[in-house]
């Protein structure tokens, strides 16, 4: 049984930890609103970009001269998995859930005889995958020194992916990130970047999509928009990750603060009981000594 001094030290230690988790919760709550606004602001642009490209892609369906970023290499032997996670932990299952989704996809592809290459964006993604998929990780891009993620950071990653594709290093590229839903809900998601995958452009009522005339022609517009779309989708994923990370950290630190409070209560009860028992024992010894005289 621990002594009274040990219990006092333990209570003081848990109280100090509780102060830290409470402070981290408040910091995450302060950062969450700005990150959430940025993620929600990026969604319409990224979605509209996809709609425009989907409309343009209709003109190249079944054609041999379709842009390579849209048609792909004609093979799916080599897969590049871009796994975007956070640089720091203490955010619940945010990082591990993204890594789990990427790990499952990688193992499925490997079982099918495909070659898998992994590009980690964020230190925690590499830490999660290096144990069983370390030999497949070709590069890790860390954003630890970046205070607020900007388009330049996403464009650098997009250019890296395009450079690898132009060099023939992979056939299919998939981006893994966490889509922000709410403080308590972040959904790990996978988005195919190359070959470009677009949702159906049909209207909500099932009618045909609107017909547009483009100037310049579709091929020239696609040549400019398809590479840009890679960076835009990466930028959206980084913003979604930023909001999801703060939401997950806020929820995790709230739970940690509550657990610390419960532990303090239990330790305090144990301390009071042991102290009471010690005082009772001392009183019995005093009374026994007095009677012996």
C-alpha positions in Angstrom: 0.0 0.0 0.0 1.4 3.4 -0.9 2.3 5.8 1.9 0.6 9.1 2.5 3.6 10.9 1.0 3.3 8.8 -2.1 -0.4 9.6 -2.4 0.2 13.3 -2.0 2.9 13.3 -4.7 0.6 11.3 -7.0 -2.3 13.7 -6.4 0.0 16.7 -7.1 1.3 15.0 -10.3 -2.2 14.3 -11.7 -3.3 17.8 -10.9 -0.3 19.2 -12.9 -1.2 16.9 -15.8 -4.8 18.0 -15.6 -3.8 21.7 -15.9 -1.8 20.8 -19.0 -4.6 18.9 -20.7 -7.1 21.7 -19.8 -4.7 24.3 -21.4 -4.3 22.1 -24.5 -8.1 21.8 -24.8 -8.5 25.5 -24.6 -5.8 26.2 -27.2 -7.3 23.6 -29.6 -10.7 25.2 -29.2 -9.3 28.6 -30.0 -7.6 27.2 -33.2 -10.5 25.1 -34.2 -12.8 27.9 -35.4 -10.2 29.4 -37.7 -9.2 26.0 -39.1 -12.9 25.0 -39.6 -13.7 28.2 -41.4 -10.7 27.7 -43.7 -11.7 24.1 -44.5 -15.3 25.0 -45.2 -14.2 27.9 -47.4 -12.0 25.6 -49.5 -14.7 23.0 -50.2 -16.9 25.0 -52.7 -13.9 25.9 -54.8 -12.5 22.3 -54.9 -16.0 20.9 -55.6 -16.6 23.4 -58.4 -13.2 22.6 -59.9 -14.2 19.0 -60.0 -17.5 19.8 -61.7 -15.8 21.9 -64.4 -13.2 19.2 -65.0 -16.0 16.5 -65.1 -17.8 18.6 -67.8 -14.7 19.0 -69.8 -13.8 15.3 -69.5 -17.0 14.3 -71.3 -15.5 15.5 -74.6 -12.5 13.1 -74.2 -14.3 9.9 -73.2 -13.0 7.0 -75.2 -10.5 9.1 -77.1 -6.9 8.2 -77.6 -5.7 11.8 -77.3 -7.2 12.3 -73.8 -4.8 14.1 -71.4 -2.5 11.6 -69.5 -3.5 12.9 -66.1 -7.1 12.0 -67.0 -6.5 8.7 -68.9 -3.6 7.5 -66.8 -0.8 5.3 -68.2 -3.2 2.5 -69.1 -1.8 0.3 -66.3 -2.4 0.0 -62.6 0.8 -1.9 -61.6 2.4 0.8 -59.4 0.4 2.7 -56.8 1.5 5.9 -55.0 -0.3 6.4 -51.7 0.0 10.0 -50.4 -0.8 9.8 -46.6 -1.4 13.2 -45.0 -1.4 13.3 -41.2 -0.4 15.7 -38.4 3.0 16.6 -37.2 2.0 16.2 -33.5 0.1 13.7 -31.5 -2.2 14.0 -28.5 -5.2 14.1 -30.8 -6.9 10.9 -30.1 -7.3 8.5 -33.1 -6.9 11.2 -35.7 -3.5 10.0 -37.0 -3.9 6.3 -36.5 -7.3 6.2 -38.3 -5.8 7.8 -41.5 -2.8 5.4 -41.2 -5.1 2.5 -40.7 -7.0 3.3 -43.9 -3.8 3.7 -45.9 -2.4 0.5 -44.4 -5.4 -1.5 -45.4 -5.3 -0.2 -48.9 -1.6 -0.9 -49.2 -1.9 -4.5 -47.9 -4.8 -5.1 -50.3 -2.7 -3.9 -53.3 0.3 -5.9 -52.2 -1.8 -9.0 -51.9 -2.9 -8.4 -55.5 0.7 -8.3 -56.7 0.9 -4.5 -57.1 3.9 -2.3 -56.3 3.1 0.2 -53.5 5.0 3.4 -52.9 4.1 5.7 -49.9 4.6 9.4 -49.7 4.1 10.6 -46.1 3.0 14.2 -45.5 3.4 14.6 -41.7 5.7 12.9 -39.2 3.0 10.9 -37.5 2.0 9.1 -40.7 5.5 7.9 -41.1 5.7 6.9 -37.4 2.6 4.8 -37.8 3.5 3.1 -41.1 7.2 2.5 -40.7 6.9 -0.6 -38.6 5.2 -2.8 -41.2 5.4 -0.7 -44.4 8.7 1.1 -43.9 10.3 -0.4 -47.0 7.5 1.1 -49.1 7.9 4.7 -47.8 9.9 6.6 -50.4 9.7 10.1 -48.9 8.4 12.0 -45.9 7.4 15.7 -46.2 7.3 17.4 -42.8 5.4 20.7 -42.2 6.4 21.1 -38.6 7.7 24.6 -39.1 4.6 25.8 -41.0 2.3 27.7 -38.6 -0.6 28.1 -41.1 -0.8 25.8 -44.1 -1.0 27.7 -47.3 -1.5 26.9 -51.0 2.3 27.1 -51.5 2.8 24.1 -49.2 0.1 22.1 -51.1 1.5 23.2 -54.5 5.0 21.9 -53.5 3.5 18.5 -52.7 1.4 18.6 -55.9 4.5 19.4 -58.0 6.4 16.5 -56.3 3.6 14.1 -57.3 3.4 15.4 -60.9 7.2 15.1 -61.2 7.1 11.5 -60.2 4.2 10.8 -62.6 6.0 12.4 -65.5 9.0 10.3 -64.7 6.9 7.2 -64.9 7.4 6.2 -61.3 3.7 5.2 -60.7 0.4 4.6 -62.5 -2.2 5.5 -59.9 -2.1 8.0 -57.1 -4.4 8.1 -54.1 -4.6 10.8 -51.4 -5.5 9.8 -47.8 -6.7 12.4 -45.3 -9.4 13.0 -42.7 -12.6 14.9 -43.7 -13.8 17.2 -40.9 -17.5 16.7 -40.0 -17.6 18.0 -36.4 -15.6 18.2 -33.2 -16.4 14.6 -32.4 -16.5 13.2 -36.0 -13.6 13.1 -38.4 -13.9 10.7 -41.3 -10.7 9.1 -42.9 -11.1 9.4 -46.6 -9.3 8.4 -49.8 -9.3 10.4 -53.0 -7.9 9.3 -56.3 -5.8 12.0 -57.8 -4.3 10.3 -60.9 -5.9 9.3 -63.1 -8.3 12.1 -62.3 -11.6 10.7 -60.9 -14.7 12.9 -61.1 -18.2 12.4 -59.8 -21.0 12.1 -62.3 -22.0 15.4 -63.8 -25.6 14.5 -64.3 -28.2 16.8 -62.7 -29.9 16.1 -59.5 -33.1 15.0 -61.2 -31.2 12.6 -63.5 -31.2 14.9 -66.5 -28.2 15.6 -68.7 -25.5 18.0 -67.6 -25.5 21.5 -69.0 -23.7 22.0 -72.3 -21.0 24.7 -72.3 -18.9 26.2 -75.0 -15.3 26.8 -74.0 -12.7 29.3 -75.2 -9.9 28.2 -75.7 -10.8 24.6 -76.5 -11.2 21.8 -73.9 -7.7 20.3 -74.5 -5.9 23.6 -73.7 -8.1 24.2 -70.6 -7.5 20.7 -69.3 -3.8 21.0 -69.8 -3.8 24.0 -67.4 -6.5 22.8 -64.9 -5.6 19.2 -64.4 -2.1 19.8 -62.9 -3.6 22.7 -60.8 -6.4 20.4 -59.6 -3.8 18.1 -58.0 -2.5 21.0 -55.8 -6.0 22.2 -55.1 -7.2 18.8 -53.8 -4.0 18.4 -51.7 -4.6 21.9 -50.3 -8.2 21.0 -49.4 -7.0 17.8 -47.8 -4.4 19.7 -45.7 -7.1 22.2 -44.5 -9.5 19.3 -43.7 -6.7 17.7 -41.7 -6.0 20.9 -39.9 -9.6 21.3 -38.7 -9.9 17.5 -37.9 -6.7 17.6 -35.9 -7.8 20.5 -33.7 -11.3 18.9 -33.3 -9.8 15.5 -32.3 -7.3 17.2 -30.0 -10.0 19.2 -28.3 -12.1 16.1 -27.7 -9.2 14.0 -26.6 -7.9 16.6 -24.1 -11.4 17.1 -22.7 -11.6 13.4 -22.1 -8.1 13.4 -20.5 -9.1 16.3 -18.2 -12.2 14.4 -17.1 -10.2 11.3 -16.5 -7.6 13.2 -14.5 -10.4 14.7 -12.3 -11.8 11.2 -11.6 -8.4 9.9 -10.7 -7.8 12.8 -8.4 -11.1 12.1 -6.6 -10.2 8.4 -6.2 -6.7 9.2 -4.9 -8.1 11.8 -2.5 -10.6 9.3 -1.1 -7.8 6.7 -0.7 -5.5 9.4 0.9 -8.3 10.4 3.4 -9.1 6.8 4.3 -5.4 5.9 4.9 -4.9 9.1 6.9 -8.0 8.4 9.0 -6.8 4.8 9.7 -3.3 6.1 10.7 -4.9 8.7 13.1 -7.1 6.0 14.6 -4.1 3.7 15.1 -2.1 6.4 16.8 -5.1 7.2 19.1 -5.4 3.5 20.1 -1.6 3.4 20.8 -1.9 6.5 23.0 -4.9 5.2 24.9 -3.3 1.7 25.4 -0.1 3.4 26.7 -2.1 5.5 29.2 -4.0 2.4 30.5 -0.7 0.5 30.9 0.5 3.2 33.3 
